[in-house]
Amino acid sequence: MKKLPLLGDLTPAQFLRDYWHKKPLLIRQAVPGMKPLVGFDALTRMAAENFVESRLITNTDGQWNMQHGPLAQLPARSQAGWTMLVQGVNLVDAKADALLRQFRFIPDARLDDLMISFATDGGGVGPHFDSYDVFLLQAQGTRRWRISAQKDLSLVEGMPLKILQNFEADEEFVLEAGDMLYLPPHYAHDGVAVGDCMTYSIGFRTPSYQELGEAFLQFMADSIDLPGRYADPALELSSKPAEIPRHMLATITEEMNKVRFDEEDITIFVGEYLSEPKHNVFFTGPAKPLTMGRFIDTIAKRGVALSLKSQMLYRGKHVFINGESFAVGRNDKRVLEALANERALDGAALAGASDDVVEALYTWYQDGWLVLG
């Protein structure tokens, strides 16, 4: 896919400085001549798969209803007011992935996925807010957006969706195919389809610190080494048998204080955490994998590319792919950083790869993390 204007007259640096996390931005014809990358029939087939996250949302007489996929059956297209949401389309469709990669002026560590929303006339998900930045790209038809910087983000109780209780719009925009609206986190918005329409949402990862903290403690549990066992050879007689001894707490506190972590521990944790595939992502290797010899000959001619589902990151000497990490030397680092940044390498770029890198690539190929170019 050719590079797109996306941000209108703004450079990515200007956008990050003036809008990111700060205020909305409407970009007319961010994608000139926009056509749906995935047709309605293909989208419904995705929504029926158990490895694709999907939802069906309807609103009947003010009563919201949400059904989680797989979606074996949908309302008639002639029926107004329903919405089908399909998450992670970039994981299963190369064109959707290529569009998502146009937003890599934001680091991969933050870039999440491309969701497609199909709605019939009047369809939407109600006034709400997201905890993350989002680009709303109109792919087909027309959608009317009302947005608000309101501070009141209280929700209607007892709803299957997070519907704002007191939504009051500040601005209103009608987006047609190719138009795009950026919204920072916690910016209230309500999009309603005008006729059948498709909207692409490019979202970003914003894990809570609580979530990160819990995951980090679990990560550290695998590396803690505290030898020995509690003992109290100087135990003294107590008249209060149910009271926890002070010296017991002091001894255990001293041992617990031996647990240490540094920036490298956090680097490895973050890399593995952010590259870990989502729960519904599964890899399938080739039915008849090449032998190592044939693999080496083939990649010298054709190169390699990461699977659409693979997430590859790096920091310093550490490389992360699909939740796994390893340290590399300077020469190997150059090759693997190029693969992570470009998501593909031609044969010439692989010419200097060490035996260890080639062996890793072959394993990834067998596991379905990597495909032949």
Disulfide bonds with the S-S distance in Angstrom:
none
